[in-house]
Amino acid sequence: MGRRRNLWPGIGLSAWSLGLEASSVIGLRTLKIAAGGPAAAAESELMVREKVQTALALQTLAMTGALGFTAAGATSKTLAHYRRKVRANRRRLAKV
């Protein structure tokens, strides 16, 4: 039986990166919503819709076994799932 590589340090780094990106999205969204107007209302609606859709998509992945069958695998794939969404929002909101 070969040695298994410890995946948790990389998972921790991925979680930390997700936190940084998420905090930048929170800041950008806060600025957009604070400005008010139709763009703020649209951003608020988009934010809620995306959160619900992303959570439902993750539940589907979990129920179909697409997240894997180990704690490390499921955690890693969950973080990747959310990082894709957060990264897309950061790019979209950073455009001026």
Steps between C-alpha positions, in 0.01 A plus 500: 500500500650833391512820698209729455551868448341734755254714302389719790771769480401568138133497595574751775677727252207470261256593780717798592508615136124463475463717810717773349313499171164491676591799714592699190166404341320611817676836483428551132135400541462726801624796299267421212196450723581809710494712185129420469283513193401232252852354485496444877162328487614279212822407685306412815262277306788338312687436825209318662420301184866393460527391863190281473604352164854429618381331819251285309765403246734397781226289660445328167872426472500358851195279442638359174841422648675753277681648800674172569490265793774628727493801728800656328359441152157638584651803673734571213226474238263712710759775529568482125125527433471819704831646382383488137187696589680750722777556241243567228325754721827671590591537133155628409480749787857628453421619148431870500 
